[in-house]
Amino acid sequence: MLGRLAHLAFDALLISMVLTGIKRNTGLTLSLYRIKHREIQQFLSGYLEAGEWVRVY
């Protein structure tokens, strides 16, 4: 169970890194301001920033 959770977390981080690469190379990004729920906006912002942080290191 713990291995599966770690695998899913790693996959989510890889997807975040891919979205970061797309943002850096093309300038395309998600429009977070169009999401009405503040908590979801904050979660997605943190999720995308995790990809930025990992990509830098």
PyMOL Python script that loads the backbone (N, CA, C, O; Angstrom):
from pymol import cmd

cmd.read_pdbstr("""\
ATOM      1  N   MET A   1       0.823  -1.198   0.000  1.00  0.00           N
ATOM      2  CA  MET A   1       0.000   0.000   0.000  1.00  0.00           C
ATOM      3  C   MET A   1       0.868   1.263   0.000  1.00  0.00           C
ATOM      4  O   MET A   1       0.592   2.209  -0.738  1.00  0.00           O
ATOM      5  N   LEU A   2       1.906   1.275   0.822  1.00  0.00           N
ATOM      6  CA  LEU A   2       2.779   2.436   0.899  1.00  0.00           C
ATOM      7  C   LEU A   2       3.568   2.618  -0.394  1.00  0.00           C
ATOM      8  O   LEU A   2       3.814   3.743  -0.827  1.00  0.00           O
ATOM      9  N   GLY A   3       3.963   1.497  -1.008  1.00  0.00           N
ATOM     10  CA  GLY A   3       4.673   1.567  -2.280  1.00  0.00           C
ATOM     11  C   GLY A   3       3.800   2.142  -3.380  1.00  0.00           C
ATOM     12  O   GLY A   3       4.271   2.908  -4.220  1.00  0.00           O
ATOM     13  N   ARG A   4       2.541   1.775  -3.371  1.00  0.00           N
ATOM     14  CA  ARG A   4       1.604   2.298  -4.369  1.00  0.00           C
ATOM     15  C   ARG A   4       1.391   3.796  -4.187  1.00  0.00           C
ATOM     16  O   ARG A   4       1.312   4.538  -5.167  1.00  0.00           O
ATOM     17  N   LEU A   5       1.300   4.235  -2.960  1.00  0.00           N
ATOM     18  CA  LEU A   5       1.134   5.661  -2.670  1.00  0.00           C
ATOM     19  C   LEU A   5       2.367   6.451  -3.111  1.00  0.00           C
ATOM     20  O   LEU A   5       2.247   7.540  -3.672  1.00  0.00           O
ATOM     21  N   ALA A   6       3.552   5.893  -2.851  1.00  0.00           N
ATOM     22  CA  ALA A   6       4.787   6.552  -3.281  1.00  0.00           C
ATOM     23  C   ALA A   6       4.848   6.617  -4.803  1.00  0.00           C
ATOM     24  O   ALA A   6       5.298   7.618  -5.361  1.00  0.00           O
ATOM     25  N   HIS A   7       4.405   5.571  -5.473  1.00  0.00           N
ATOM     26  CA  HIS A   7       4.393   5.550  -6.941  1.00  0.00           C
ATOM     27  C   HIS A   7       3.455   6.622  -7.492  1.00  0.00           C
ATOM     28  O   HIS A   7       3.810   7.318  -8.443  1.00  0.00           O
ATOM     29  N   LEU A   8       2.277   6.762  -6.916  1.00  0.00           N
ATOM     30  CA  LEU A   8       1.324   7.778  -7.354  1.00  0.00           C
ATOM     31  C   LEU A   8       1.851   9.186  -7.096  1.00  0.00           C
ATOM     32  O   LEU A   8       1.666  10.079  -7.923  1.00  0.00           O
ATOM     33  N   ALA A   9       2.505   9.389  -5.958  1.00  0.00           N
ATOM     34  CA  ALA A   9       3.076  10.703  -5.657  1.00  0.00           C
ATOM     35  C   ALA A   9       4.185  11.036  -6.642  1.00  0.00           C
ATOM     36  O   ALA A   9       4.281  12.176  -7.095  1.00  0.00           O
ATOM     37  N   PHE A  10       5.020  10.068  -6.982  1.00  0.00           N
ATOM     38  CA  PHE A  10       6.095  10.284  -7.941  1.00  0.00           C
ATOM     39  C   PHE A  10       5.525  10.600  -9.322  1.00  0.00           C
ATOM     40  O   PHE A  10       6.031  11.483 -10.014  1.00  0.00           O
ATOM     41  N   ASP A  11       4.474   9.884  -9.727  1.00  0.00           N
ATOM     42  CA  ASP A  11       3.840  10.153 -11.014  1.00  0.00           C
ATOM     43  C   ASP A  11       3.242  11.561 -11.053  1.00  0.00           C
ATOM     44  O   ASP A  11       3.349  12.255 -12.064  1.00  0.00           O
ATOM     45  N   ALA A  12       2.615  11.980  -9.958  1.00  0.00           N
ATOM     46  CA  ALA A  12       2.040  13.326  -9.895  1.00  0.00           C
ATOM     47  C   ALA A  12       3.139  14.375 -10.006  1.00  0.00           C
ATOM     48  O   ALA A  12       2.949  15.408 -10.649  1.00  0.00           O
ATOM     49  N   LEU A  13       4.281  14.120  -9.389  1.00  0.00           N
ATOM     50  CA  LEU A  13       5.397  15.057  -9.477  1.00  0.00           C
ATOM     51  C   LEU A  13       5.957  15.113 -10.899  1.00  0.00           C
ATOM     52  O   LEU A  13       6.332  16.186 -11.371  1.00  0.00           O
ATOM     53  N   LEU A  14       6.016  13.985 -11.573  1.00  0.00           N
ATOM     54  CA  LEU A  14       6.476  13.973 -12.964  1.00  0.00           C
ATOM     55  C   LEU A  14       5.540  14.774 -13.867  1.00  0.00           C
ATOM     56  O   LEU A  14       5.996  15.500 -14.750  1.00  0.00           O
ATOM     57  N   ILE A  15       4.238  14.641 -13.646  1.00  0.00           N
ATOM     58  CA  ILE A  15       3.269  15.400 -14.440  1.00  0.00           C
ATOM     59  C   ILE A  15       3.440  16.891 -14.182  1.00  0.00           C
ATOM     60  O   ILE A  15       3.364  17.699 -15.108  1.00  0.00           O
ATOM     61  N   SER A  16       3.670  17.254 -12.925  1.00  0.00           N
ATOM     62  CA  SER A  16       3.901  18.654 -12.597  1.00  0.00           C
ATOM     63  C   SER A  16       5.162  19.175 -13.284  1.00  0.00           C
ATOM     64  O   SER A  16       5.191  20.317 -13.743  1.00  0.00           O
ATOM     65  N   MET A  17       6.196  18.352 -13.355  1.00  0.00           N
ATOM     66  CA  MET A  17       7.425  18.759 -14.030  1.00  0.00           C
ATOM     67  C   MET A  17       7.205  18.926 -15.534  1.00  0.00           C
ATOM     68  O   MET A  17       7.770  19.833 -16.144  1.00  0.00           O
ATOM     69  N   VAL A  18       6.394  18.062 -16.131  1.00  0.00           N
ATOM     70  CA  VAL A  18       6.085  18.184 -17.560  1.00  0.00           C
ATOM     71  C   VAL A  18       5.328  19.485 -17.817  1.00  0.00           C
ATOM     72  O   VAL A  18       5.633  20.204 -18.768  1.00  0.00           O
ATOM     73  N   LEU A  19       4.350  19.786 -16.979  1.00  0.00           N
ATOM     74  CA  LEU A  19       3.603  21.042 -17.136  1.00  0.00           C
ATOM     75  C   LEU A  19       4.515  22.254 -16.960  1.00  0.00           C
ATOM     76  O   LEU A  19       4.335  23.267 -17.636  1.00  0.00           O
ATOM     77  N   THR A  20       5.484  22.160 -16.066  1.00  0.00           N
ATOM     78  CA  THR A  20       6.457  23.234 -15.884  1.00  0.00           C
ATOM     79  C   THR A  20       7.312  23.400 -17.131  1.00  0.00           C
ATOM     80  O   THR A  20       7.590  24.523 -17.550  1.00  0.00           O
ATOM     81  N   GLY A  21       7.730  22.285 -17.729  1.00  0.00           N
ATOM     82  CA  GLY A  21       8.518  22.352 -18.957  1.00  0.00           C
ATOM     83  C   GLY A  21       7.742  22.971 -20.097  1.00  0.00           C
ATOM     84  O   GLY A  21       8.288  23.751 -20.877  1.00  0.00           O
ATOM     85  N   ILE A  22       6.466  22.625 -20.196  1.00  0.00           N
ATOM     86  CA  ILE A  22       5.614  23.221 -21.232  1.00  0.00           C
ATOM     87  C   ILE A  22       5.493  24.723 -21.006  1.00  0.00           C
ATOM     88  O   ILE A  22       5.540  25.507 -21.954  1.00  0.00           O
ATOM     89  N   LYS A  23       5.336  25.118 -19.750  1.00  0.00           N
ATOM     90  CA  LYS A  23       5.222  26.543 -19.431  1.00  0.00           C
ATOM     91  C   LYS A  23       6.498  27.288 -19.808  1.00  0.00           C
ATOM     92  O   LYS A  23       6.434  28.373 -20.386  1.00  0.00           O
ATOM     93  N   ARG A  24       7.649  26.717 -19.486  1.00  0.00           N
ATOM     94  CA  ARG A  24       8.918  27.400 -19.758  1.00  0.00           C
ATOM     95  C   ARG A  24       9.227  27.472 -21.249  1.00  0.00           C
ATOM     96  O   ARG A  24       9.777  28.470 -21.715  1.00  0.00           O
ATOM     97  N   ASN A  25       8.882  26.426 -22.007  1.00  0.00           N
ATOM     98  CA  ASN A  25       9.252  26.385 -23.412  1.00  0.00           C
ATOM     99  C   ASN A  25       8.250  27.068 -24.336  1.00  0.00           C
ATOM    100  O   ASN A  25       8.635  27.608 -25.373  1.00  0.00           O
ATOM    101  N   THR A  26       6.967  27.051 -23.970  1.00  0.00           N
ATOM    102  CA  THR A  26       5.961  27.611 -24.866  1.00  0.00           C
ATOM    103  C   THR A  26       5.248  28.829 -24.282  1.00  0.00           C
ATOM    104  O   THR A  26       4.670  29.621 -25.026  1.00  0.00           O
ATOM    105  N   GLY A  27       5.282  28.983 -22.974  1.00  0.00           N
ATOM    106  CA  GLY A  27       4.569  30.084 -22.339  1.00  0.00           C
ATOM    107  C   GLY A  27       3.128  29.743 -21.999  1.00  0.00           C
ATOM    108  O   GLY A  27       2.425  30.563 -21.408  1.00  0.00           O
ATOM    109  N   LEU A  28       2.675  28.546 -22.361  1.00  0.00           N
ATOM    110  CA  LEU A  28       1.312  28.132 -22.044  1.00  0.00           C
ATOM    111  C   LEU A  28       1.228  27.710 -20.589  1.00  0.00           C
ATOM    112  O   LEU A  28       2.117  27.027 -20.080  1.00  0.00           O
ATOM    113  N   THR A  29       0.166  28.116 -19.927  1.00  0.00           N
ATOM    114  CA  THR A  29      -0.027  27.750 -18.531  1.00  0.00           C
ATOM    115  C   THR A  29      -1.517  27.606 -18.240  1.00  0.00           C
ATOM    116  O   THR A  29      -2.358  28.040 -19.028  1.00  0.00           O
ATOM    117  N   LEU A  30      -1.834  26.999 -17.109  1.00  0.00           N
ATOM    118  CA  LEU A  30      -3.236  26.863 -16.711  1.00  0.00           C
ATOM    119  C   LEU A  30      -3.753  28.201 -16.197  1.00  0.00           C
ATOM    120  O   LEU A  30      -3.015  28.940 -15.546  1.00  0.00           O
ATOM    121  N   SER A  31      -5.013  28.518 -16.484  1.00  0.00           N
ATOM    122  CA  SER A  31      -5.610  29.758 -15.981  1.00  0.00           C
ATOM    123  C   SER A  31      -6.261  29.456 -14.634  1.00  0.00           C
ATOM    124  O   SER A  31      -7.435  29.090 -14.567  1.00  0.00           O
ATOM    125  N   LEU A  32      -5.507  29.609 -13.596  1.00  0.00           N
ATOM    126  CA  LEU A  32      -6.012  29.301 -12.261  1.00  0.00           C
ATOM    127  C   LEU A  32      -7.040  30.312 -11.786  1.00  0.00           C
ATOM    128  O   LEU A  32      -7.872  30.000 -10.934  1.00  0.00           O
ATOM    129  N   TYR A  33      -6.989  31.515 -12.325  1.00  0.00           N
ATOM    130  CA  TYR A  33      -7.947  32.543 -11.885  1.00  0.00           C
ATOM    131  C   TYR A  33      -9.378  32.209 -12.303  1.00  0.00           C
ATOM    132  O   TYR A  33     -10.323  32.772 -11.750  1.00  0.00           O
ATOM    133  N   ARG A  34      -9.553  31.314 -13.256  1.00  0.00           N
ATOM    134  CA  ARG A  34     -10.901  30.947 -13.706  1.00  0.00           C
ATOM    135  C   ARG A  34     -11.558  29.925 -12.785  1.00  0.00           C
ATOM    136  O   ARG A  34     -12.757  29.670 -12.903  1.00  0.00           O
ATOM    137  N   ILE A  35     -10.795  29.342 -11.874  1.00  0.00           N
ATOM    138  CA  ILE A  35     -11.336  28.372 -10.923  1.00  0.00           C
ATOM    139  C   ILE A  35     -11.965  29.149  -9.771  1.00  0.00           C
ATOM    140  O   ILE A  35     -11.320  30.004  -9.163  1.00  0.00           O
ATOM    141  N   LYS A  36     -13.221  28.848  -9.479  1.00  0.00           N
ATOM    142  CA  LYS A  36     -13.963  29.616  -8.481  1.00  0.00           C
ATOM    143  C   LYS A  36     -13.602  29.260  -7.038  1.00  0.00           C
ATOM    144  O   LYS A  36     -13.643  30.124  -6.162  1.00  0.00           O
ATOM    145  N   HIS A  37     -13.251  28.008  -6.784  1.00  0.00           N
ATOM    146  CA  HIS A  37     -12.961  27.569  -5.418  1.00  0.00           C
ATOM    147  C   HIS A  37     -11.529  27.938  -5.043  1.00  0.00           C
ATOM    148  O   HIS A  37     -10.571  27.506  -5.685  1.00  0.00           O
ATOM    149  N   ARG A  38     -11.407  28.728  -4.016  1.00  0.00           N
ATOM    150  CA  ARG A  38     -10.106  29.239  -3.585  1.00  0.00           C
ATOM    151  C   ARG A  38      -9.160  28.117  -3.147  1.00  0.00           C
ATOM    152  O   ARG A  38      -7.960  28.175  -3.415  1.00  0.00           O
ATOM    153  N   GLU A  39      -9.705  27.090  -2.468  1.00  0.00           N
ATOM    154  CA  GLU A  39      -8.868  25.999  -1.980  1.00  0.00           C
ATOM    155  C   GLU A  39      -8.269  25.207  -3.139  1.00  0.00           C
ATOM    156  O   GLU A  39      -7.111  24.793  -3.076  1.00  0.00           O
ATOM    157  N   ILE A  40      -9.050  24.998  -4.191  1.00  0.00           N
ATOM    158  CA  ILE A  40      -8.557  24.267  -5.355  1.00  0.00           C
ATOM    159  C   ILE A  40      -7.506  25.095  -6.078  1.00  0.00           C
ATOM    160  O   ILE A  40      -6.511  24.555  -6.562  1.00  0.00           O
ATOM    161  N   GLN A  41      -7.722  26.409  -6.153  1.00  0.00           N
ATOM    162  CA  GLN A  41      -6.717  27.298  -6.749  1.00  0.00           C
ATOM    163  C   GLN A  41      -5.393  27.193  -6.005  1.00  0.00           C
ATOM    164  O   GLN A  41      -4.334  27.070  -6.621  1.00  0.00           O
ATOM    165  N   GLN A  42      -5.458  27.241  -4.690  1.00  0.00           N
ATOM    166  CA  GLN A  42      -4.240  27.170  -3.889  1.00  0.00           C
ATOM    167  C   GLN A  42      -3.552  25.821  -4.035  1.00  0.00           C
ATOM    168  O   GLN A  42      -2.324  25.755  -4.102  1.00  0.00           O
ATOM    169  N   PHE A  43      -4.332  24.746  -4.084  1.00  0.00           N
ATOM    170  CA  PHE A  43      -3.754  23.413  -4.240  1.00  0.00           C
ATOM    171  C   PHE A  43      -3.042  23.286  -5.582  1.00  0.00           C
ATOM    172  O   PHE A  43      -1.906  22.814  -5.645  1.00  0.00           O
ATOM    173  N   LEU A  44      -3.710  23.708  -6.653  1.00  0.00           N
ATOM    174  CA  LEU A  44      -3.102  23.611  -7.984  1.00  0.00           C
ATOM    175  C   LEU A  44      -1.879  24.521  -8.108  1.00  0.00           C
ATOM    176  O   LEU A  44      -0.900  24.158  -8.760  1.00  0.00           O
ATOM    177  N   SER A  45      -1.931  25.671  -7.501  1.00  0.00           N
ATOM    178  CA  SER A  45      -0.777  26.566  -7.522  1.00  0.00           C
ATOM    179  C   SER A  45       0.414  25.912  -6.823  1.00  0.00           C
ATOM    180  O   SER A  45       1.533  25.952  -7.335  1.00  0.00           O
ATOM    181  N   GLY A  46       0.185  25.325  -5.683  1.00  0.00           N
ATOM    182  CA  GLY A  46       1.250  24.620  -4.965  1.00  0.00           C
ATOM    183  C   GLY A  46       1.753  23.415  -5.737  1.00  0.00           C
ATOM    184  O   GLY A  46       2.950  23.130  -5.742  1.00  0.00           O
ATOM    185  N   TYR A  47       0.839  22.708  -6.391  1.00  0.00           N
ATOM    186  CA  TYR A  47       1.201  21.539  -7.201  1.00  0.00           C
ATOM    187  C   TYR A  47       2.115  21.949  -8.348  1.00  0.00           C
ATOM    188  O   TYR A  47       3.120  21.287  -8.608  1.00  0.00           O
ATOM    189  N   LEU A  48       1.775  23.029  -9.032  1.00  0.00           N
ATOM    190  CA  LEU A  48       2.606  23.490 -10.142  1.00  0.00           C
ATOM    191  C   LEU A  48       3.935  24.062  -9.652  1.00  0.00           C
ATOM    192  O   LEU A  48       4.955  23.925 -10.329  1.00  0.00           O
ATOM    193  N   GLU A  49       3.930  24.698  -8.485  1.00  0.00           N
ATOM    194  CA  GLU A  49       5.176  25.223  -7.948  1.00  0.00           C
ATOM    195  C   GLU A  49       6.098  24.109  -7.499  1.00  0.00           C
ATOM    196  O   GLU A  49       7.316  24.287  -7.493  1.00  0.00           O
ATOM    197  N   ALA A  50       5.550  22.963  -7.124  1.00  0.00           N
ATOM    198  CA  ALA A  50       6.397  21.808  -6.768  1.00  0.00           C
ATOM    199  C   ALA A  50       7.177  21.346  -7.993  1.00  0.00           C
ATOM    200  O   ALA A  50       8.345  20.973  -7.878  1.00  0.00           O
ATOM    201  N   GLY A  51       6.550  21.366  -9.156  1.00  0.00           N
ATOM    202  CA  GLY A  51       7.254  21.022 -10.394  1.00  0.00           C
ATOM    203  C   GLY A  51       8.336  22.017 -10.718  1.00  0.00           C
ATOM    204  O   GLY A  51       9.395  21.637 -11.216  1.00  0.00           O
ATOM    205  N   GLU A  52       8.093  23.301 -10.444  1.00  0.00           N
ATOM    206  CA  GLU A  52       9.111  24.334 -10.655  1.00  0.00           C
ATOM    207  C   GLU A  52      10.291  24.095  -9.717  1.00  0.00           C
ATOM    208  O   GLU A  52      11.447  24.200 -10.126  1.00  0.00           O
ATOM    209  N   TRP A  53       9.997  23.780  -8.480  1.00  0.00           N
ATOM    210  CA  TRP A  53      11.047  23.592  -7.486  1.00  0.00           C
ATOM    211  C   TRP A  53      11.919  22.385  -7.833  1.00  0.00           C
ATOM    212  O   TRP A  53      13.144  22.463  -7.746  1.00  0.00           O
ATOM    213  N   VAL A  54      11.300  21.277  -8.222  1.00  0.00           N
ATOM    214  CA  VAL A  54      12.053  20.067  -8.554  1.00  0.00           C
ATOM    215  C   VAL A  54      12.850  20.285  -9.827  1.00  0.00           C
ATOM    216  O   VAL A  54      13.978  19.804  -9.934  1.00  0.00           O
ATOM    217  N   ARG A  55      12.296  20.993 -10.783  1.00  0.00           N
ATOM    218  CA  ARG A  55      12.990  21.215 -12.046  1.00  0.00           C
ATOM    219  C   ARG A  55      14.226  22.080 -11.868  1.00  0.00           C
ATOM    220  O   ARG A  55      15.191  21.936 -12.619  1.00  0.00           O
ATOM    221  N   VAL A  56      14.215  22.971 -10.894  1.00  0.00           N
ATOM    222  CA  VAL A  56      15.359  23.846 -10.650  1.00  0.00           C
ATOM    223  C   VAL A  56      16.525  23.038 -10.094  1.00  0.00           C
ATOM    224  O   VAL A  56      17.675  23.294 -10.449  1.00  0.00           O
ATOM    225  N   TYR A  57      16.243  22.059  -9.219  1.00  0.00           N
ATOM    226  CA  TYR A  57      17.312  21.273  -8.597  1.00  0.00           C
ATOM    227  C   TYR A  57      17.626  20.105  -9.398  1.00  0.00           C
ATOM    228  O   TYR A  57      18.503  19.323  -9.032  1.00  0.00           O
TER     229      TYR A  57
END
""", "prot")
cmd.dss("prot")
cmd.show_as("cartoon", "prot")
cmd.util.cbc("prot")
cmd.orient("prot")
